[in-house]
């Protein structure tokens, strides 16, 4: 196992009627920027519950943060936050709202020319407005980490940034809010969490027994509980297990002391930026191609995956690995998510365009071994066309 420092200060309030904890959590803040998405929280009652609890505070609302939070929209919130001298940001929604709120939090205090430089030029920042979250969709794990992914429409870029200072002070997780979510959002959330785990798990072995076992266990939870949620949307226990698994998939524990990949995400971001495909759908497209193209380099961990996640006991290693990859793709299909570029009407010429965008952004040495070059990316996408 490699050396590591693990730090996660996020306080989690998990279970039924946990939104009441907002009263104590926000008692020391007065000017609160209340961010949310396209309005689903007004339909499921979360908006009214939060508003009632915060009725004694100066609340500045900012809604309309989309599924891929856009820089252009978020900058409007930054100006509102500055004007009102907000001292806290409460993000109520899924990972996109929380990601967008992290950008707002950093950009309000940013002293440079353009806050986008924090993403495009990796400019460092040392302060941010504190944030908290009320999670309404399990998927990204943003409620318990300091990372965020933001899209800039004008340049068709989708980039990541992060810092420990962007970790929420607290996050409230109520599984019952999942009852009213569309099936597609549930399926997307399952796949997003699934691939988060894979990116930290299927690399090369460093004798990290805890992380390997934990990764395999979380994947099995997603495989077992995800379909139960889709079958019975009101089954509390399965919703709770799915929500907690998605949070644990990207809170730093799995990445401690192990190599990470993230090729699938980086390629997927370009597909979303260019063609507007849902983030999780791009992951479902790209992951089988990555695992197939890199199965020799990833063979030991793929065998662990085959045996400990899919219960595959085939003597021939190559056959076992291929079976595990096929089962993964079949699992995505069972959730109603397709896995080919052509399924989303993305033309073959897009492959060259995606590779060109990656090269432009200097993503030319991807993967845990930094050996996935543009030619291999092309091979990955050709596999999934």
C-alpha positions in Angstrom: 0.0 0.0 0.0 1.2 3.5 -0.8 1.6 6.2 1.8 -1.4 8.4 2.3 -3.0 11.1 4.4 -6.7 10.8 4.8 -8.9 13.8 5.9 -12.6 14.1 5.7 -14.3 16.6 8.1 -17.8 16.4 6.5 -20.5 15.8 9.1 -23.3 13.5 7.8 -26.8 13.6 9.0 -28.4 10.4 7.6 -31.9 9.1 7.8 -35.5 10.2 8.2 -36.4 13.9 8.9 -32.7 14.9 9.2 -33.4 18.3 7.5 -34.3 19.6 11.0 -30.6 19.5 11.7 -30.3 22.7 9.6 -31.5 24.8 12.5 -28.4 24.0 14.6 -26.0 23.7 11.7 -26.8 27.3 10.5 -27.3 29.0 13.8 -24.1 31.0 13.4 -24.8 32.2 9.8 -27.1 35.0 8.7 -26.8 35.7 5.0 -27.3 32.4 3.3 -27.2 31.7 -0.4 -29.8 29.0 -1.0 -28.9 27.2 -4.3 -30.9 24.6 -6.1 -31.7 23.1 -9.5 -34.5 23.3 -12.0 -37.3 23.2 -9.4 -37.9 19.5 -8.4 -37.4 20.4 -4.8 -40.5 22.6 -5.0 -42.5 19.5 -6.2 -41.2 17.0 -3.6 -41.6 19.3 -0.6 -38.0 19.8 0.2 -38.0 23.5 -0.7 -40.8 24.2 1.7 -39.3 22.2 4.5 -35.9 24.0 4.1 -37.5 27.4 3.8 -39.6 27.0 6.9 -36.6 26.0 9.0 -34.6 29.0 7.7 -37.4 31.5 8.1 -35.5 33.5 10.6 -32.5 33.9 8.3 -31.7 36.3 5.4 -32.1 33.9 2.5 -31.0 34.7 -1.0 -32.3 32.2 -3.5 -30.5 31.1 -6.7 -32.2 28.4 -8.7 -31.7 27.0 -12.2 -28.4 25.1 -11.7 -28.5 22.4 -14.4 -27.4 18.8 -14.6 -24.0 19.9 -15.9 -23.5 23.1 -13.9 -22.5 25.9 -16.3 -19.9 28.5 -15.6 -22.1 31.1 -17.3 -25.0 30.5 -15.0 -22.8 30.1 -11.9 -21.1 33.4 -12.4 -24.5 35.1 -12.0 -24.8 33.5 -8.6 -21.2 34.7 -7.8 -22.3 38.3 -8.4 -25.4 37.9 -6.3 -23.3 36.3 -3.5 -20.8 39.2 -3.5 -23.5 41.8 -3.6 -25.3 40.3 -0.6 -22.1 39.4 1.3 -23.2 35.9 1.9 -21.5 34.0 4.7 -22.8 30.5 3.8 -24.0 28.6 0.8 -26.7 25.9 1.3 -26.8 23.6 -1.7 -30.1 21.7 -2.0 -30.1 19.1 -4.8 -28.0 16.5 -6.5 -24.3 16.5 -7.2 -24.6 19.1 -9.9 -26.1 21.7 -7.6 -23.4 20.8 -4.9 -20.6 21.0 -7.5 -21.9 24.3 -8.8 -22.1 25.7 -5.3 -18.5 24.7 -4.6 -17.5 26.8 -7.7 -19.6 29.7 -6.4 -18.0 29.4 -3.0 -14.5 29.6 -4.4 -15.3 32.2 -7.0 -16.8 34.7 -4.6 -13.4 34.9 -2.8 -11.3 34.6 -5.9 -8.9 37.5 -6.5 -7.7 36.8 -10.0 -9.0 37.8 -13.5 -11.3 34.9 -14.2 -12.4 32.2 -11.8 -12.4 29.7 -14.7 -8.6 29.8 -14.4 -9.0 27.7 -11.2 -10.0 24.9 -13.6 -8.3 25.6 -16.9 -5.0 26.8 -15.5 -5.1 25.0 -12.1 -4.7 28.4 -10.3 -4.6 27.9 -6.5 -7.1 29.4 -4.2 -6.8 29.7 -0.4 -10.3 30.6 0.7 -14.0 29.9 0.0 -17.4 30.6 1.4 -18.4 27.7 3.6 -21.1 25.4 2.2 -23.5 22.7 3.4 -25.8 20.4 1.4 -29.1 18.7 1.5 -28.8 15.8 -1.0 -31.7 14.9 -3.2 -30.1 12.5 -5.7 -27.4 9.9 -4.8 -24.7 9.7 -7.5 -21.6 11.9 -7.4 -20.5 11.8 -3.8 -20.0 15.5 -3.9 -21.8 15.8 -0.6 -18.7 14.3 1.1 -15.8 15.5 -0.9 -14.1 18.6 -2.1 -14.2 18.1 -5.8 -16.5 19.6 -8.5 -16.9 19.4 -12.3 -18.0 22.5 -14.2 -19.0 23.1 -17.8 -18.2 26.2 -19.9 -20.7 26.4 -22.7 -18.8 29.1 -24.7 -15.7 26.9 -25.1 -17.4 23.5 -24.9 -15.2 22.5 -21.9 -16.0 20.3 -18.9 -13.3 20.5 -16.3 -12.7 19.4 -12.7 -11.2 21.2 -9.8 -11.2 20.8 -6.0 -9.7 21.4 -2.6 -10.3 20.3 1.0 -11.6 23.8 1.7 -14.6 23.0 -0.6 -15.7 20.1 1.5 -19.1 20.7 2.9 -19.3 21.5 6.6 -22.3 19.1 6.7 -24.5 17.1 4.4 -28.0 15.9 5.1 -29.0 12.6 3.5 -32.7 11.6 3.6 -33.3 8.4 1.5 -37.0 9.2 1.3 -36.4 12.1 -1.1 -35.4 9.5 -3.7 -39.0 8.2 -3.9 -40.1 10.8 -6.4 -37.0 10.7 -8.7 -37.4 9.5 -12.3 -36.1 6.1 -13.0 -33.4 7.5 -15.4 -32.0 9.6 -12.6 -31.8 6.6 -10.3 -30.1 4.5 -13.0 -27.7 7.3 -13.8 -26.8 7.6 -10.1 -26.1 3.9 -9.8 -23.8 4.0 -12.8 -22.0 7.2 -11.7 -21.2 5.6 -8.3 -20.3 2.3 -9.9 -17.7 3.9 -12.1 -16.3 6.1 -9.3 -15.5 2.9 -7.5 -14.0 1.3 -10.6 -11.7 4.3 -11.2 -10.1 3.7 -7.8 -10.2 -0.1 -7.8 -9.4 -1.6 -11.2 -5.8 -0.3 -11.7 -2.9 -2.4 -10.5 -2.4 -4.2 -7.1 -0.5 -2.6 -4.3 -1.5 -5.1 -1.6 -4.2 -2.8 -0.3 -6.5 -5.5 1.0 -8.9 -3.1 2.8 -9.5 -0.9 -0.2 -9.9 -3.8 -2.6 -12.4 -5.6 -0.3 -14.3 -2.3 0.4 -14.5 -1.5 -3.3 -15.8 -5.0 -4.2 -18.4 -4.8 -1.3 -19.7 -1.4 -2.4 -20.0 -2.6 -6.0 -22.0 -5.6 -4.9 -24.3 -3.3 -2.9 -25.0 -1.2 -6.0 -25.6 -4.4 -8.1 -28.0 -5.8 -5.5 -29.8 -2.8 -4.2 -30.0 -0.6 -7.3 -32.5 -2.8 -9.1 -34.6 -3.2 -5.9 -35.0 0.6 -5.9 -36.2 0.6 -9.5 -38.6 -2.3 -8.7 -40.1 -0.7 -5.6 -39.5 3.0 -5.4 -40.9 3.2 -1.8 -38.6 0.5 -0.3 -36.8 2.6 2.3 -33.9 0.2 3.1 -32.8 -0.2 -0.5 -33.0 3.6 -1.1 -30.9 4.1 2.1 -28.3 1.5 1.0 -28.0 3.0 -2.4 -27.7 6.5 -1.2 -25.0 5.6 1.4 -23.1 3.5 -1.1 -23.0 6.4 -3.6 -21.6 8.7 -0.9 -19.0 6.2 0.3 -17.9 5.6 -3.3 -16.1 9.0 -3.5 -15.3 10.3 -0.1 -11.6 9.5 -0.2 -11.6 6.2 1.6 -11.3 4.0 -1.5 -8.5 6.2 -2.9 -6.3 6.1 0.2 -3.0 4.5 -0.6 -3.9 3.1 -4.1 -3.3 4.2 -7.7 -6.3 5.8 -9.5 -7.3 5.8 -13.2 -10.1 8.4 -14.1 -9.7 7.8 -17.9 -13.4 6.9 -18.2 -14.4 10.2 -16.6 -12.0 12.3 -18.6 -13.2 10.9 -21.9 -16.8 11.0 -20.7 -16.5 14.7 -19.9 -15.6 15.5 -23.5 -18.6 13.5 -24.8 -20.9 15.5 -22.5 -19.2 18.8 -23.4 -19.6 18.2 -27.1 -22.9 16.3 -27.4 -24.8 17.0 -24.1 -25.1 13.4 -23.2 -25.9 12.7 -19.5 -22.7 12.2 -17.5 -23.5 8.7 -16.3 -24.5 7.7 -19.9 -21.0 8.7 -21.1 -19.5 6.6 -18.4 -21.6 3.6 -19.4 -20.3 4.1 -23.0 -16.6 4.5 -22.2 -16.0 2.1 -19.3 -16.4 -1.2 -21.2 -14.0 0.1 -23.9 -11.4 1.1 -21.3 -11.5 -2.2 -19.5 -11.3 -4.1 -22.8 -8.4 -2.0 -24.2 -6.4 -2.1 -21.0 -7.3 -5.6 -19.8 -3.7 -6.8 -20.0 -2.4 -4.0 -17.7 -5.4 -4.3 -15.4 -5.5 -8.1 -15.5 -4.8 -8.8 -11.8 -7.4 -6.3 -10.5 -9.9 -7.4 -13.2 -9.6 -11.0 -12.0 -10.2 -9.7 -8.4 -13.3 -7.9 -9.8 -14.5 -11.0 -11.6 -14.2 -13.3 -8.6 -15.2 -10.9 -5.8 -17.9 -8.9 -7.5 -19.4 -11.1 -10.2 -18.6 -14.5 -8.5 -16.9 -15.7 -11.7 -14.8 -18.8 -11.1 -13.4 -19.7 -14.6 -10.0 -21.3 -14.8 -9.0 -19.4 -17.9 -8.1 -15.9 -16.8 -8.8 -14.2 -20.1 -12.3 -15.7 -20.3 -13.0 -14.7 -16.7 -12.0 -11.1 -17.5 -14.1 -10.9 -20.6 -17.0 -12.4 -18.8 -16.7 -9.8 -16.0 -16.6 -6.9 -18.6 -19.6 -8.3 -20.4 -21.5 -8.7 -17.1 -20.8 -5.1 -16.3 -22.1 -3.9 -19.6 -25.2 -6.1 -19.2 -25.8 -4.6 -15.8 -25.8 -1.1 -17.3 -28.3 -2.4 -19.9 -30.5 -3.9 -17.1 -30.8 -0.3 -15.7 -32.0 1.0 -19.0 -28.8 2.7 -19.9 -27.3 2.0 -23.4 -23.5 1.7 -23.9 -22.7 2.5 -27.6 -22.0 5.9 -29.2 -24.5 5.0 -31.9 -27.2 4.5 -29.3 -27.0 8.3 -28.7 -26.8 9.2 -32.4 -23.2 10.2 -32.0 -21.5 9.8 -35.4 -18.2 7.9 -36.0 -16.5 11.2 -36.9 -17.0 12.2 -33.2 -14.2 9.9 -32.2 -11.6 12.1 -33.9 -13.2 15.2 -32.5 -13.1 13.8 -29.0 -9.5 12.8 -29.3 -8.6 16.2 -30.7 -10.2 18.0 -27.7 -8.3 15.7 -25.3 -5.0 16.5 -27.0 -5.8 20.3 -26.9 -6.3 20.1 -23.2 -3.1 18.0 -22.9 -4.9 14.9 -21.8 -2.4 12.7 -23.7 -1.1 10.5 -20.9 -4.1 9.1 -19.1 -4.6 6.2 -16.7 -2.9 4.9 -13.6 0.3 4.3 -15.6 0.0 7.4 -17.8 0.2 5.2 -20.8 -3.2 5.8 -22.4 -2.4 8.1 -25.4 -4.7 9.4 -28.1 -4.3 6.2 -30.2 -5.5 4.1 -27.3 -8.4 6.6 -26.7 -9.4 6.1 -30.3 -9.3 2.3 -29.8 -11.5 2.6 -26.7 -14.1 4.7 -28.5 -13.9 2.5 -31.7 -14.8 -0.5 -29.4 -17.9 1.3 -28.3 -19.1 2.9 -31.5 
